[in-house]
Amino acid sequence: MRRYRLGELRERVGLTQARLAELMRVSQSRISQMERGNLDQLEIDTVNRYVAALGMEVHLVVRLDGHDDESLSDHLPPSWAVIA
C-alpha cells in the first residue's frame, strides 16, 4: 500500500489540473484547492468525482485513533492507495 496525495494520483494518470477540472465541471482553482490538502472541507462525493475522473474508484476505510497507516496495509490489497 502506498500513500498518495490527490495531485500525485492525477499526475500518475497524465492529467493536468485544467483537464481534470473540465472532466469534473469545476474550476481549475477548485482542483488546486483540493490538491493543496484541505481535505477537511471536502465531501466524499467530491473526492469520488475526482477519483472517478482519473479512472479509479474510492473505497472508504475508517481508521481507529492511535493506529498508523502502516497497520492498514495488513488488511488492504496491495494495489490500494491511502489518500493523505
C-alpha positions in Angstrom: 0.0 0.0 0.0 1.3 3.4 -0.9 0.2 6.8 0.4 -0.7 9.3 -2.3 -1.8 12.8 -2.4 -4.5 13.8 -4.9 -2.1 15.6 -7.2 0.2 12.6 -7.3 -2.7 10.4 -8.5 -3.7 13.0 -11.1 -0.1 13.2 -12.4 0.2 9.4 -12.4 -2.5 9.2 -15.0 -1.2 12.1 -17.0 -3.9 14.7 -16.5 -3.4 18.4 -15.9 -5.4 20.3 -13.3 -7.2 22.1 -16.2 -8.2 18.9 -17.9 -9.4 17.3 -14.7 -11.4 20.4 -13.9 -13.1 20.1 -17.4 -13.9 16.4 -16.7 -15.4 17.3 -13.2 -17.0 20.5 -14.5 -15.4 22.6 -11.8 -12.8 25.4 -12.0 -9.0 24.7 -12.1 -8.7 26.7 -9.0 -11.0 24.3 -7.2 -8.8 21.4 -8.2 -5.8 23.3 -6.9 -7.5 23.9 -3.6 -8.3 20.2 -3.3 -4.8 19.2 -4.1 -3.3 21.6 -1.6 -4.6 19.3 1.1 -7.6 20.9 2.8 -9.4 17.5 2.9 -11.4 18.5 6.0 -13.7 20.6 3.8 -14.1 18.0 1.0 -17.3 16.0 0.7 -17.0 12.3 -0.1 -18.9 12.9 -3.3 -16.3 15.4 -4.5 -13.4 13.0 -3.8 -15.4 10.3 -5.6 -15.9 12.5 -8.7 -12.2 13.5 -8.6 -11.0 9.9 -8.4 -13.6 8.7 -11.0 -12.3 11.2 -13.4 -8.9 9.6 -13.1 -10.5 6.2 -13.9 -10.2 4.9 -10.3 -12.6 4.0 -7.5 -13.0 5.3 -4.0 -13.2 2.8 -1.1 -13.7 4.4 2.3 -11.6 3.0 5.1 -12.2 4.1 8.7 -9.2 4.1 11.0 -9.2 4.0 14.7 -7.3 6.8 16.5 -3.8 5.7 17.5 -3.3 3.3 14.6 -0.9 4.3 11.9 -1.5 3.8 8.2 1.1 1.1 8.0 -1.2 -1.1 10.1 -3.8 -0.8 7.4 -1.6 -2.4 4.9 -2.1 -5.7 6.6 -5.8 -5.5 5.7 -5.9 -3.9 2.3 -5.0 -5.2 -1.1 -1.5 -4.0 -2.3 -3.0 -2.1 -5.2 -4.9 0.2 -2.9 -3.7 3.7 -2.0 -4.4 5.8 1.0 -5.1 9.5 0.3 -3.5 11.6 2.9 
